[in-house]
Amino acid sequence: MPAKKQTEEQKILAMKPEHYMNTQQQAFFRQRLEQEKQALLLHIAELKQGLQGGDNHGDEADKALREEELRLLFRQIDRESRLLPKIDAALTRLRNGEYGYCLESGDPIGLPRLLLRPTAELSIDAKAAQEIRELGYRK
């Protein structure tokens, strides 16, 4: 991680709790989300290029290997494509002044959690409760 980015994160983390989601923090997360979105779009485009290449000629092992490569590429494209709406939703919450607050409780999600997962919608407590509920549904 570049020193400048680390310093910016340290500045954000050093702010007083009463300054949570001030304009500087909002600008920081807006920039981070936009950068993640652009990087993700670029990576998806690169993955799609990988779908174009390849040769259908060769023996059965070569064809099976290419099919496995394609399956993995499709899986990765699908997984990364599902992250785009989460980034867009986070950017919308930023515009609406709702970013950084739990969708269930309204409590602050917390800067350390947002630095790790800028698309987080739930506080750690709400996320843990959700996972427990989901585990109960599966049983």
Secondary structure, 3 states (H helix, E strand, C coil): CCHHHHHHHHHHHHCCHHHCCCHHHHHHHHHHHHHHHHHHHHHHHHHHHHHHCCCCCCCHHHHHHHHHHHHHHHHHHHHHHCHHHHHHHHHHHHHHCCCCECCCCCCECCHHHHHHCCCCCCCHHHHHHHHHHHHHHHC
